[in-house]
Structure formats: C-alpha cells, structure tokens
C-alpha cells in the first residue's frame, strides 16, 4: 500500500479522496490550515495516518509543511488539492500556485504527483509577469498549475506527473448548485494516485473523469514552463531541483 499526502484535505474533494484511499488500505497523510481544522480532518477521515497543519498563504509555513511531510517517511504520492476561489490575487497566488510549486520542490520526490487544475484554466492569461504584481485571477492560477505539471513531467522522467479537472461539483468551493457529479469529482485523483492500470502510468497529461481532455495549448510551451519556474523561484527563493 502507498503513503499518500493530500493538501487541503480537511474538507471537500481532498477529504473525500482521502477517505476513499484510506478505505482502500493506503496510508494517508492529511493537511489542514490550522489545529481546529486538523481535528475536523481526522474526524472526517478515521484511519488517516496523521494530519499536518500549515497556512498556505504563508510561505514559511508552506516550507515547514514540506519538512513535516518528509519527516513522515517516504511518500509514494502527493496530491496537490488545496485551492481557494473567491479570494484576492495574493491568496490565489500563494495557495493555488506557489504552495504546490514550493512543495513540489521541497518534498522528497514521490513516484506520482497529482495536480488539481480546472476547466477554467483555458481562460487563464499566460503573461507570468502577473505573478509579480500580483494581478492574477482564478483562471490564471489554474493555468499555472498545468504549466507546473508539464514542467515536472518534462524534467522528472521517473515520476508520473499529471493534472486533472474535477469538474464543477457541489463542495464548499463549488456551491450547492454545482451541476457535476461529486463522486466523479474525486475519483479521478484517487485513480491517478493508486491504480496500476497502464492508463495512469503516464505523465504530462490532463484528465477529466478518467479521460484525457484538451488543455490550453500555452501549457506545452517549454519556454513558458521555464519562465514559470524562474518567476516562482524569484518570488519564493526556492529553486526547482536540478
């Protein structure tokens, strides 16, 4: 069985994926923003190995989270699930973009990396200088996650790195009126994390409900991928390994 770390797993899709993976016998490490939410996370996912706390809007806490994750022992899978939606550009940048970048750089390299993007990434602006001001919106942040995934897949050939669109599902973020299937919203990340099917032994792909889906063509631009890594390093002081 695998040891799997899931960011943003105190509720929503992260919590549902964690519960499913625990039920399948995996060792799951949860993440919550603070101690109160950590208690909620463990109550919702009985059988989880432990829960780590960090406020991902704070760079130093994100770095400390990477250290704590490494201290749990070798991780087979990291699912970058944490995200915010109706927030300003500073929080969108910190949580949706920089935290997965920093954690990817600082957590010991797992066998699989799963990044949650969104169909809205196709409306994102590829001007990465927007990160420096910042003036990004949610769509931008989810485009940058696909850029990160593509860069990781290109640089780390031994790792299966993929992204997915969970759909517009009825979670706290999506709202009660969201039209997509909640179960399908988390089952793809579970599938990418644990399946031995040949369909998941791939890298650099974008999925929706276990199927390949088109993504923004800009994400294939290797110069743009490298610019993303460079700008992220400039902001965080954390450089991509190698």
N, C-alpha and C positions, 0 to 999 in steps of 0.2 A: 504493500500500500504506500501511497505517496504522502509526503508532507507538503501541504499547500497553504500559502499565505494569501489572504484576501484583504485588500484595503477597503475601507468603507463598508465593513460587514456587520455593523450594529443594527442595520435595518435594510429594507428594500431588497433589491436584487442581490446584493452582496450577502445578506443574511440568508436569503432563500437558497443561493448557490452553496453557501457553507453548510447549511443543514442537510442538503442533498448529498454533499460529498462526505459528511460525517456518517450519514446513513449507509453510504456505500463502503464504509470502513476506513476512510482516509484520516490522516492526522491533520487537522485543520487549525491554523493559527489565525485568529480574528484580529481586527483592528477597529478601534473606536476613537472618537475625538477626545474624550475625557473619561474620568473614572465612572461617572454616573452612567454614561452610555456604554461603558465597558460591562457594567453589571447587566444592563439590558441585553447586550450582545450574548453573554453567556447564558442568560435565561432563555433566549430565543433559540440558541443552538447548543442544547445539552450534549455533552460528549466532545465539544471542541477541546483542543489541547491546551490552549491558553488564549488570552487576549492582550494585545499591546495597545498602548494609548499614545496618541500624538495628534496635535492640532496641525493639519497640513497647510494651514495658511501661514505657519511659522517655519521658516527654513531650518532653523536649528533643531526644532522638534522633528522635522522630517529626516534630517541627518541622524538624529538619535534613534529614530524608528528603524532605520536601516541597520544600525548596530544591534538593536534589540532583536530584530529578525534574524540576523546572522547568529546571535547567541542561542537561538532556538535549535540550532543544528542545521545540517544541510537541507535546503529547500529544493524540492523537485519542481514545484510550480509556483509562480507568483501571478496572481490575478489583480491587475490594476483597475479596480472597480470604482474607487472613490471619485466623486464628482459633485459639483454644485451647478445650479442652473440660474435661478433668478437672483444673481449676485452681480456686484460691480466688477470691473475689469481686474482689479488687484486680486480678488479672491478667485476669480476664474483662472487667472494665470497661475497663481500659487497652487491651487488644488488640482485643477484639471490638466495642467501642463507641466509645471516644474516639479511637483511631487512625484509623478511617475518617472520623469527624467532622472531626478536625483536618486530615487530608489532603484531604478534600473542600473545606474552607475555604481551604487554603493553596496547593494545586496549581492552576496556571492552568487555567481552565475548559476541559475537553475537550468533544468532541462527544457522547461516550457515557460513562455511568457504570454499572457493573455491581456490585451488592452481593450477596454470598452470605449468605443467611439460612439457615433450617432449618425443616422442618415442625414442629419443637418450639417454634417461636415462638408457636404458638397457645396454649401453656400458660404464656406469659410474663405477668408481673404489670405492669399499666400504671401502677402507682404509681412515678413517676420520682424521688421522694424517696429511693428505694432506691439511687439512684446516688450520693447524697451521703454515705452511711454508710461504705462501700457494703455492701449485703447482697444483691446480685443473683446470680442463677444463670444457667446457660447459656441457658435458655429466655427469660429476661428479656432477655439481651443480644441475642438474635436478633429479638425483638420490636422492640427499639430500633433495630435496623438497618432494619427495614421502615418505622418512623416516620421515620428519616433519609431514606430513599429517597423516601418520599411528600412530605416537606417540600421536598426538592431538586426533585422533579418539578413541584411546585406553584410554586416560586419561580423556577426557571430553565426557562422555557418553550422555550428554544432548545437544551436538552440532552435527550437520551434517557437517562432515569434509570430503571432497573428493578432488581428483586431476584429472586432465584431460590432454590429449594430443590434442592440437588444430589442429595438422597436419602441414604440410609444406605449408604455404599459402603465397600468394603474398602481403606481407606487406614490410615496410622498412627493417625489420629484415630478412624476408624470401627471399626477392628479387623478381623482376618482373617475373622471370621464374619459380617460385614455382608452382608445379603441382596441389596442393589441392584446394578445393572449399573455397573461402574466407568467404562466409556466414556460411558454416558449421564450420569454424574456431572459430567463436564467439558465435554461437547459443547454444553450449553446456554449456558455462559458464552462459549464460542468463537463460537457462533451469534449471540448478542447483541452481541458485540464486532465482528464482521466482516461479517455478512450485509447484503445490500442488499434483502432481502425486505421487503415492506410490513409484514409481521407483527412486525418488530423496530423499525420506525420509529414507536415508541410510547413512552409514558412513564408512570410511576406504576403499573406492573403487576408482578405476581408470577407467576413461571413455575416449572414443574417439567417436565423433559423436553420442552422446547419448547412447552409448552401452558400457557395461563392456568390458574391454580389459585386457589381462595379463600384469603384470608389473614385474620388476626384483624381483626374489624370496628373495634377500637380504633384501628388504624393510620390510618383515614380521619378521625379526629377532629383537625381543624385546630388546635384549642386545645392538644391533647396534643402535636401536632407542634411547635408553637411553644414549649411548655414544655420539650420535649426539647432544642431548640436553645438555650434560655436556660440550662438546667441544665448542658449541656455547655460552654457559654461560661463559666459561673461556675466550673466545675472547672478548665478548661484555660487560661482567659484569652484564648482565641481565639474571635472573634465571626464568625458566618456573614456572608459578604459581602452587603451591601445590606440 
